[in-house]
Every structure is written in structure tokens, then in C-alpha cells.
Amino acid sequence: LYDMVNVFYNNLPNDIRPELRYSNQKKLTMFDAPSSIFVTTAEGKGVGVAGGFNLLHMSEFARYEEPEDLMAGIMPTIPDDDPNSMVVLESTAYGAGNMFHRMWEDAVAGKNKFTPLFFAWHDNPEYSVNTIEKLFVKTKEEVELCEDIKKRYGKELSVHQLNWRRQAIVTKCNGDE
């Protein structure tokens, strides 16, 4: 995580990149801005408690072991009335009924202050592997998937996208769709 933060910081345009006061494996602290970037994992007890955060990004939130305890400790540190405050809970799906899923469903229903944003694999142009179209035969499941995506999103999946999906299921998901 810290490496990703460093890449982000180092690629900021010079005119908006604050000068670093110090940097270690968990924190970047700036000289000319009263701010820090703190990087940690959700595994530690008391993470975020008694901190003061304006921007919070919790990655792969659905996989956190004790998300209720973490949220109870960290959410009170985020100002409610500051328009510059933001909380991002992002995750790939990880089952139904967990805290991330419940919060997602509540956001979709307008029952909490989160804005649900869904980024489907088929919207990413990189998720495509060339194949010979006339030799590609869709499985029954792929035909159903194409129909579902067409119905839900009004989008046609190409055989190149389906080919990427087949390869991803085998190489990235251990055969689990």
C-alpha cells in the first residue's frame, strides 16, 4: 500500500505536490501543508482510534476480519461537516451479508451517506484478449451472461472480452466464476 501512495505522491504535478517533511514506511508528512498520509493495514487493534482524518480509503473492505469494530473506532474521527472530508470503501465482491455488502445495499437504497459506484470488468478496455471470432463458440453460461449484460447495461460483450473472461477464470480465479 505504501508503494502505491508513493507512486501517487511522486507523480503529482510539481505545482501541487507538497514538500515532504519526512517519509517512512507508514507515513508521509508534508512541510507546506498541514497534512499527512498514513498507511496501515486493518489487522491492527485500534487502527485509526484517536486519529484525525479527513480522507479515508479502505481497500478491499469486504475482506476485513472485524469491520464493525474498525468502523466504530475510525468513523468518529471523520468530520461530518467538512466538505473536504471523504470516506472511500472499495472492494471486490466477497459474499453476501457481510458489512460491505450491507453498506452497499443501504447506499443503493439511499439509507446511508455513501454513493455506490460500480465498475464492471466489461467496462475496462484492457480486459480483452484477441481470438479468432469465427472459431470462438460461446458456452451456455456465456450466452446467458451476454443476455444479462445486454439487459442490465445495454452492452454487447465481444468474443475478445469473453476470451479474457475465460482466461481470467482459469488463471486469476482458480476456476471459480
N, C-alpha and C positions, 0 to 999 in steps of 0.2 A: 504494500500500500504506500509506504513512504516513497518508493521509487516513482510511483505514478504521480504523487504530489510534486516531487522534484521535477519531473518532466514538465508538468503543468507550469510550475513556477518559472523554470528556465526558458520556457517558450512564450512567456508573456512578452508583449512588446515592451521595449526599453522604457518608453514614456509612461507606462503604467505599472511597471514592475517595481515594487518597493525594495529598498536596500535591506539586505539581511543584517541583523544584529548577530545572530548565531543560528547554527543549524546542527542538529544531532539526529539520531535515528528515529526520534519520535516527534520532533517539534522544529518548526521554522519560526523564528521571531524576527519581526521587521523593525528597522530603526525609525523610518519616517511615517509609519502607520501604526496606530495603537492596536496591533493585531498579531495573532499567531496562528499557525496551522498546526494542529495537534493530531497525530496519527497513532491509533492504538487498535487493538482487537477487542471484540465484545466478550472475550473469555474472562477478563479480569473482574474481580468483585469491586463494586463501587466505581466502575468506569463512568466518568462524567459527573459524578456526585460532587457538589460544591464548586463545579466549574461555572464559567460564564460563557455561553456560546451564542453566537448569532447565526451561524451557518453550520448545519449538521448534515453529514452524508453518512448513512448507514448502509453499507453494501451487503448484498445477499442476506437481507434481513430475515427472510423466511427460514433460513438455516440456523439462526441464533438459538442457543440452547435455553436461555431463560429471558426471552424478550420482554415479558411483562415486568420483571424486576428492573431490567435495564431502562426501559421506558419510564418507569415510575421514578427512577433516580435522575434521568437526564432531561426529560421534557420540562420539568420546572425551571431548568437553567436557561431555557429559550424564551426571550421576551415575547409576549403576546402582542404588544402594541407597537413593535418596531417594524416598519415596512421593509427594512433591510434584513430581517430575520427570515430564515428558510430552513425547513427540515426536508430532506430527501431520503425516503426509504425506498431502496430499489432492490429488486430480487428477480431471479428466475423462479418459476413456479416450483413449489416443493410440497405438494399435497394440499388437501382441503381441510379447513378447520383450524389451521394454525393462526397465530396472531396476525401475520402478514396478510393471509387470506381474508380474515375477518375485517381488518382495517381496509383492505382493498374493496371488499363488498360494501362497507359503510361509506367509503369515498364515492363509489359509483352511485350509491343511493342518496348522496348528499347529506349523510349523517355525521360527517366529521369535516375538519378543515382541509383535508388533503385533496389534491387534484389528481385523479387517476390518469396516468399516461401509459399506454400500452404500445410497445414497439415489437411488432411481429417479425419473425425471421424472414418472411417472404417480402418484407419491405426493404430489406438490405440487399442492394445490388451485388454485393460480394458473395452472397450465398447462392451461387450458381456455378455449376460445373458442366462444361460443354459435353455434349453427347450427340450421337447421330440420331436425329429426330425420327427418321423412318424406322429405325431399329429399336427404339425405346417403346416398351409395352408397359402401360400403367397397370399396377395391381388393382384389385377390387378396392382396397383401402385407399389407394391413391386417387382413384376415381371419386370415391366418397369425399375425400379431403378436398379435392378440386371443386366439387359441387358445394361443399360447406363454405369454402373461402369465397367462392363466387357469390353465394347467397349473402354471407355476412359482410364482405368488404367490396363486392363488385369487381373483384380482381381475378384475372385468369393466371394460373400458375403455368409456367413454361416447363417443358421436359427438362431443361437445364437446371431449373430450381428443384424439381423433383429428384433429379440425379444427385444434386448436392445433398438433399434431404436423406436420400438412401445412404450415401456415403457417411453423412454425419451420424446417422443412427448406429451404423456399424463401428465407426472409428472414434466417435466422441461420446456416445451414449451407451456403449456396451450392448447394443442391440435392443435397447429399451426405447420404444416410441414415446 
